[in-house]
Amino acid sequence: MANFVLRVPNTVRSFAMFASSNPNGAPPGGSGSSSGGGGGPVILEIPIDKIRRPLMRTRANDPNKVKELMDSIKEIGLQVPIDVLEVDGVYYGFSGCHRYEAHQRLGLPTIRCKIRRGTKETLRHHLR
């Protein structure tokens, strides 16, 4: 069993959380293979407005792909969490742009994220 510390800003009222050993981030008891041993990635439902998107203005999303994802998310939910970098308690999203926008357009308050902890140096590397 893995132990971890979850730091959440005081302004967050609530969110759901689960951990998964499945590579696709499937919830416990869901489909997907389990590695059966050590801890897998930590998957969190994070409020969408708590994720900073520093590259959002430099990239345009394909509107058709966003619409298809919206339809899929409405029907079966988000299947693959977005990757998020956590630095000093702040979450930064650099991938999953179409999934993020689909959640925004659907008005969903949270999005499932695979959290990777980083440093300010890691963040600078992603911003290059």
N, C-alpha and C positions, 0 to 999 in steps of 0.2 A: 504494500500500500504506500502511496506517495503522500507526502505532506507538502503543503504550500501555503503561503501567506497571500491573502487577497487584500490589496489596498484599494479602497473605493472612496472617491471624493464625498465629502459630507452632503453635497447637493444632490446626490443620487438617492432617490427615495426607495427604489426597489428594482431588482432584476433577478432573472433566473440563472442558475448555474448548474453545470454538470461536468464531470470529467469522463473522458473516454479513452480507451486503449485502441480504438479502431482508427486506422489511418485516415479515414474519411470523416472522422468526427461524429459518427453516428451515436445517438444517445444510448446509454446502457439498456440492454434488452432489445435494442433495435437490430436491424440487419447489418451485416458486415462481419468480417472475421476479427477475432480477438487474439492478440498476441499471447494471452494467457499468463504473462509474467509481469515484467517491469511496467512502470507507468507510461502511458501513452501521452499524447499531447493534451494540454489543458484547454478545454473548449468552454468559452463563456458567452452568455447572451449579454451584450453590452448595449446601453442606450446609444442609438445611432447618432445623437447629437454630441456624444462624448468622444467621437472618433474624428481626429483631424485628418484632412485629406490635402496635404501640401501640394500635390501635383494635379489637383482637380482642374485647375484653370489651363493647364498645358495640354490636356488630352480631351478629345471628344468621344463620347460613347456612341455606338451604333444604335439608333432608336429602335430598329427592328429587333435586335438582340435583347434590349431592355424590355420591350413589350412581351417577347416570348418568355423571358424570365419572370416577368410579373404574372403572366398566366400560369406558369409552372408553380411559382411560389404560392399563389392563391389556391391551387389544386392540391399540391403535395408538400408544400413547405420548402425551405431552403435545404438543398441536399449537400452542398459543400460549403463549409464555413469560409469566410474571408480571412486572410492572413493579416494580423495586426501586430505592430511592434509597440511594446510598452516601454517607455523611458521615463523614469521618475514619476510614475503614476499617471502619465499622459499617454493616450493611445493614438497611434499614427497608422493610417491605412494607405498602402501603396499599391495593392492589388485588389481584385474583386470589384473593380469600378462599376461594371454592369450590374452585379448583384447588389451593390450598395445603392445605386440609383434606383433599381427596381424596388428595394425596400422603402426608400424615400418616397417614391411616387405612390406606393401603396399606403403610405401613412403609417407604416409599422414603427413602433417605438424602439424596438431593439433588433439586433442582428447577431447571428451566431458567428463567433470569431475564434480562430485558432491564435492563441497569444504566444508571442515570442518576446522574451525580455531582451532589452538592448541597453546600450549606453549612449551618451551624447555623441560619441565617436561613430557608433553604428548608425545613428540618425543622420549625421553629416554625410556618411558614405551613401546612404539611400537618396540624399538630396542632390548628389552630384549629377 
